[in-house]
Amino acid sequence: MNQVERARSRMETLAGLPVYRDRQLTLLTDLYQLTMMYGQFKAGRHRERVVFDLFYRNNPCGNGYVIAAGLEQVAWYLYHLKFSESDLAYLRSLQMFSDDFLDYLRSFSFHGDVYAVPEGTVVFPNEPLVRVEGPIAEVQLIESALLTFVNHQSLIATKARRIVEAARTNVAHPQSGVIEMGLRRAQNVDASLFGARAAYIGGCVATSNVMAAQSYNLPVAGTQGHSWIQSFPSELEAFEAYRQAFPENTVLLVDTYDVLRSGLPNAIRIGQAMKAQGQSLKGIRIDSGDLAYLSKRARRQLDAAGLEDVKIVASGDLDEFTIRDLLTQGAEIDSWGVGTHLITSAGCPALGCVYKLAAQETEGRLEPKIKVSENPNKVTNPGKKKVLRLFVDGLAVADLIALADEVYDPSEPLELFDPIHTYKRKTVQDYQMEELLVPIFEAGTLVYELPTLADIQARVETQLGAFPSEVRRHLNPHEYHVDLSKPLWDLKQQLLHQWRRP
């Protein structure tokens, strides 16, 4: 089986998952994509070849980096991109488009080239995460969908990583895990499903979302709610009933009434009874109250009762700041259930990826394009580009945005300079180089075999391990070098100079 056949086989596997089954997303676009497409068609320009870059301008949440995610959904969307008869009937009902244009859409499919960073890659502002090349009608149509997939999942994966790394500052329990529990707080169904997927990419160990677990083969976790406890005549009877139902995975929610006077003593009774029968109480969960104080008291009482192996799970409006603060107070918490602040990326609700024209074919060759703005941060980098990551002794030292046809010899010194403050320069020697953008589609054919989520999660760990801790820290992270190559910088200045001419 060759690479293309493996890629198709993986796509067929995805087709059986509930989250993808029978999903046709061609009209997941903004109307102006279709009106521009129609205008190009009427002008006879719809086949002109262009290059677009998808990138973001600022790291979210004050973070030092972003974890790229959402490529699987991009591949799924492009692989199945076609207009159904019901799509065409709806567009006809708008009375905006001619019959010959609708006939053109009837046989429409994606024929372009797509290069992208693999999911789980650590990325930085202004670097192309996705580069699309092809006929302008096709490349422009897909803008909104691509932004939706990459924006959302990259944001949630990055937020999840912040929370996971906060939990790992637990010196007593460095492997303490984070469970994604945001289903009921997500803005909609898709946000909950794709958000759970992205949270796993970011390092969560499980999700409470059963459909997400089924769709993506994720570990699933859950205990009981307060209503379960309240529905029994007593808390102890509720605990005993749960133990009988799940003797191999008994985790008891202890804060329905009073953690220290009721929940914890009753959980200890259950735990000791289970121990006497050769079983074990897996854990207790505290969902409210002073989590630092309650967890420390609970740990002491559990240990005194001979239940040293019982884990303490905390939940209840947690985020990376609360978790880190609890751990500085000595909280005895083994794992964390995080919902609202993770699934909504509270505090930074959007990543802000954009999709910009970088080059357009003129008389058989691609000519660079630039968007100019009074805001320097919104001036785009022109031309067809690639992203190179430079390593010295296995540690990432800088990323270089270069023109696609540039060639570098790692045996020769390379001078890097800040694209804004050009006097800031450094020379890199004895470096290794990795090209971040890899082929996903070639002439409309899927050539990339989508990895498993476990492989993507492992990639995150490997990627982050190559960066200094100063770049990874949550507060005031060190700004990682992302530079323009000299030829790209010269091209940008040339185009800006041309634009300034009267």
Buried (B, 14 or more C-beta within 10 A) or exposed (E): EEEBEBBBEBBEEBBEBEBBEEBBBBBEBEEEBBEBBBEBBEEEEBBBBBBBBBBBEEBBBEBBBBBBBBBBBBBBBBBBBEBEEEBBEEBEEEEEBEEEBBEBBEEBEBBBBBBBBBBBBBBBBBBBBBBBBBBBBBBBBBBBBBBBBBBBBBBBBBBBBBBBBBBBBBEEBEEBBBBBBBBEBBEEEBBBBBBBBBBBBBBBBBBBBEBBBBBBEBEBBBBBEBEBBEEBEEBBEBBBBBBEEEEEEBBBBBBBBEBBEBBBBBBBBBBBBBBEEEBBBBBBBBBBBBBBBBBBBBBEBBEEBEBEEBBBBBBBEBBBBBBBBBBEEEBBBBBBBBBBBBBBBBEBEEBBBBBBBBBBBEEEEBEBBBBEEEEEEEBBBBBBBBBBBBBEEEEBBBBBBBBBEBEBEBEEEBEBBBBEEEEEEEEBEEBEBEEBBBBBBBEBBBBBBBBEBEEBBEBBEEBBEBBBEEBBEBEEBEEBBBBBBBEBBEBBEEBEEEEEEE
